[in-house]
Amino acid sequence: MTNKPSPLVSVLIPAYNCSDTVEQAVNSVLNQSYSHIEIVIVNDCSVDDTATKLSELEAKNEKVSVYKNEQNLGYLRTFNKLLSLASGEYITFLDSDDWIAATKIEKQVKFLSANHEYGFCGTGYSRTDSKGRVYQEVILPEGNDEIQASLNDKIEVCFCGSSVMVKRDVIECIGGYNEYFLGCPAEDYDWIRRMANKYKGYNLPETLYFYRFSEHSLTRNVQYDIKAQSAAEIAKLFDEQRRKYGQDALSNPSYLTELESFIKLKQDERDKFPHKLVKSKVINSAIQGELGRTSKHLLELFKMSPANAFVTMGVAITVLLIPNDVLLRVKVKLGKKFRGRAGRVRRKP
């Protein structure tokens, strides 16, 4: 009697300007205890030495396949392209500046192979600073009932998106990221919610994914478009519509009125407090070390609300003086939530 061959796992890596970190990411996959893998990488028109690094990695190992976009497609479309290139029975992901524990893939394959009723499986994760030093561990809601309750209750999704392993038939049913969220920071929220509408999900209660936080983790591009600003809430609205009607506003135009009413409500809220957007611009510019832009936005804020401007100026000065790695640790100690990563926290000293 012959043993059933181990299922192939596709590890998908979008790459953009990651020459300093991509080798560590790829090596963490090559060093897995589970060996039947392929690594598929798409270079999204990087302008640093990423292409050279990827060529070297591909030449050294037959498990690595590198593709290049003809033009910069951005994260959403690059993610979808990666899905189309995957051959594995199981599919998982890795950001090019992160890395994974040596047993991650083995443990996820073991769970999904033994639990056929589950469609996808994530893990807990560790936050690290830009140098890779762990300063916080997060264990996410574990069982499907706990996950469903969290998705119903919270705007955030209780998964570390790149840690998730998905069965191929789930991808074939659900598809990839929805282009409605192009340019919006919630394409992964919508994708996970769509999977959870039809399949059971699980999070292994171990920190098997290492999520590198840097300057870009402290700040995001300030969104001017109200749809982009409210993207996570829109993803939850679509989820609620599917649970209630079996369809959402994107698949059935008769539900568009609810979406339009929601967006109008969010626009009215922003118009009522316009200084909040300018405050975000000030802090983001300060984190990025852009003194000129910080001053410009502060002047704009002083014209709108002097009281808010004085408080924000104090915060901006502090941010400009403190190194970003220190700011990351301060943010954690103050109990600030990072987007989409809610869970039980174990802090590192």
N, C-alpha and C positions, 0 to 999 in steps of 0.2 A: 504494500500500500504506500503510495507516494504522498509526501506532504504537499499541501496546497501552497503554491508560491506566495511570498509576501506581496501585498498590494503595492503598486508604485505610488509614491507620494510626490506631487509637484510642489516645489517651493518657489513662489513667485516674488521677485524683487524688482520694484520700480526704482530706477537710479537717475538722480539728477544732482550734479555738482557734489559728489560724495567721495572724492578720491582719497580723503583721509580716513574714511571709515568703512568703505565697502568691502575691503579685504577681510576685516574682522568679521563682518556680517556673513560673508560667504564661507569663511573657514569654520564658523560656528555651525553651519549646516553640514559641511563636509566631515566634521568631527562628530556627527551624531552616532548614537548607539544603534540607530536604525539605518541600514545602509541602502535600501532599495529606493533611491530618490533621484529626481532630476531637479536641477536648479535653472530656472528660466529668468533671465534678466532683460529688461528693456531700458536702454539708455535714452532718456527723453531730451536729447540734444544738449547734453552737458557742455559747459564752456571751460571747465577746468581739465584736469588730467584723468577724469573718470574713464574715458574711452580707453586710454592706455592701460589703466589698471584692470579693466574688464577683459581686454584682449589677453593680458598675461594670465589672468585667472582661467579663462576659457582654454588657453593653450596647455595649461598644466593639468587640467582635469576634464575627462570626457563627460562628466555629469553636468558640466556647466555649459549652457547655451546662451549666447548674448545676441540681442537684436537691437536695432537702433531706429528710432522714429525719424522720418524724413523731415519733420518739423516738430517743434515743441507742442505736445498735445495736452500737457498738464496731467495732474494726478488721476483724475477721474477716467479719462480716455485711455491713459496708459494702463491703468488697472484693468479695464475691460479688454484691452489688447492682450495683456498677460493671460487672462482667463481663456481667451481663444487659442493660445499657444500651449496650454497645459494638456498633458497626456495622462496624468495620474488618475487613479481611482479615488484618491484623496487629494485635496488641494489646500495648501496653507500659504502663509504670507510672511514677509519679513521686510521691514523698512531698511533702507541701505545704511542707516546710521545706528541700527540696533543690533542685537545678537540674541541667541537663544541658548538655553541650557542643553547639555549633551543628551539628555533623555527626553526632551520635549516631544519630538515626533513619535518616538516609540510609545510613550504613554498615551498620546492622543489616538494613535492607530489602535492600540490595545483596547481603549475604551469604545471607540466607534465600531470596531469589529465585534465586540462582545455585546453591544447594545444596539441592535438593528433599528429600534424605534427612534433613535436619536439621529438628527441630520447634521449637527455641527457641534463642535466642542472647542471652547477657549481655555485659557489658563489665567492664573494670577500673574502678576508682573512686578518687577522691581524698577523703580525710578533711579536713574543715575545722573550724575552731573556730566558736563561736557568731556571730562577725563575718564568717564566710565566708573566712577566711584558710587556705589550704591548708598543711597541715603533714605530710602523708604521702600517698603514692600506692601503690596496691596493684594488682598484675597477678595475675589468678587463673589456675588451670589452664586451658589453652587448648583442646586437642583432646578429642574424645569419649573416647578411651582413657584419657587422663590424668584426665579428669573422673570416669569410672566407677571408676577405681582409687581416687581420693580419696573418693568416696561410699562405697565398700566399706570403706575403712580408717578414716575419721574420723566422729565424731559431727556435726561441723559440715558444712554444705554449701558447696561452693566456688563460690558465686554471690553477687553482690550482688543480692538478690531484686528490688528495684524497678528495676534496670537491665535486666531480662530483657524481650526481645520474643518473643512466642509467636504461632504461626500459629493462625488461628481453628479449624481442624479439630482441633488438639491440645486446645484448650479444650473443644470439643464432646465429645471423647472422655474427657478426664481430669476435667473439671468444675473447680470452684473449690476454695476451702479447705474442709477437712473439719471439720464441726461437733463432732466428737469433741475437737478442740483448742480449743474455745471457752474462753476464759479462760486458755489455756496459751500460752507464748511460743515455739511451734514450728510454728504452722500453715503458715508459708512453707517450713520444712524438709520437712514431709510433702508439700506440693504439688510442690516441685521434685523430690523423690525419686520421686513418682508419675510425673511427666513423664519422668524419666530412665529409668524402668523400661521405657518403651515407645518413646521417641524419642531420637534423637541430640541432644546439646547441644553448644554451643560458647561460648567467651568470647573476644570481640575483645581482643587484647593491647594495649589503649589505655585510658587513664583518661578515660572519657567521661561519667561520672556523678559528681556532687559531693554527698557525703554529709555533712550538717551535724551535727557532734557537739556536744552541749550537756550540761547537768546530767543530762538523762534518758539520755544515752549512758554516763555513768559509773555509773549505778545503775538498777536495775529494782525494781519492787514485789517485796518478799520474798514468795515463795510458801509458803504453809502446806501446801497440798494436795500430797501426794507425787506425784500424776500431773502436776501443773503443774511441780514441781521437776525431774521426770525427762522432760519432754515431748520434748526433742531426742533422748534415748536411745530413747524409745518410737517416735518417727518412724523411727529407724534399725532398730528391731526389726521394725516393719511392712514396711520395705524388704527386710530379710533374709527375712521370711516370703514376700513376693511373689516374690523371686528363687528361693526354694527350692520353694515349693508352687504358685506362680501366683496365690495369694490371701493376704490377711492376716486378722487376727483380727476386723476390722470387717466383712469381706465373707463370712467363713466362721466360724461360732461354734465349730467343732471346734478352732480354733487359739487360742481364748480362754484355755485353760489356760496356754499359754506367756506370754501377757500378764499374767495374774493372778500367776503365779510370779515374773515380773520385778518387778512392782510390790511384791509382798511382800518381795522381796530388798532393794529400795531403801528400803522402810519400815524394815526391820530395821537397815539401815546408818545411817539417820537416828536411830533410837531409841538406837543405840549411842553416838552422838556428838551429843547434843542441843545442846551449846554452840555448834556450828557455825552453826546457824540464828540464834541470838541474836547472834553476832558479825556476821553479815550485816546484821541489823537495826541494830546500832550504827553500822556504816560507812555504810549507806544513809542513816540519819538525819543523820549528820554531813555527808555530801555535800549533802543538801538544806538544810543550815543550821539544822536543828531541834535546838537545844541541849537543850530540855526532854526531848524524846523520846530523844535520844542518852544523856542522863544516866540516864533510866529504864531503858533497855536495858543500860547498863553496870552498874547496880546489880544487875539480874537476872543478868548474867554473873558478877559477883563472887561471888554466892551459889552458882553452879554450878562455877566454875573460876577462882580468884583469879589464877593464873599467866596464863591466857589473857586475863583481864580487864585486867591491867596492860599487856600488849603491845597489846591492842586499844585501850586508852585513849590510848596514845601515838600510834597511827595516827589515831584520831578527832580528837585535838587538832590534829595536822598538817593533816588534811583541812579542819577548820573554819577554819584560818587562811589556807590557800592558795586563790586564786581557781580556779574550776572550769576555765577555759581552760588554766591552767597545769597543773592535775591531768591533763587530757587528754594534754598533751604528755609529762608524766612517765610516764603509763601506757604510752605508745608506746615511750619510750626504755627502759623496763624490760622491753620485749618481751612485754607482756601481750597475749593474743589477744582480739579483739573477737568477739562471737557471730557465727558463720557467715560470716566474712569472711577466711578463711585464704588466703594467696597470697604471691607474691614482693613484698617491700616496698622502695619507694624513699622514703627519708625526706627531708623538707624541712628545711633548716637553721632 
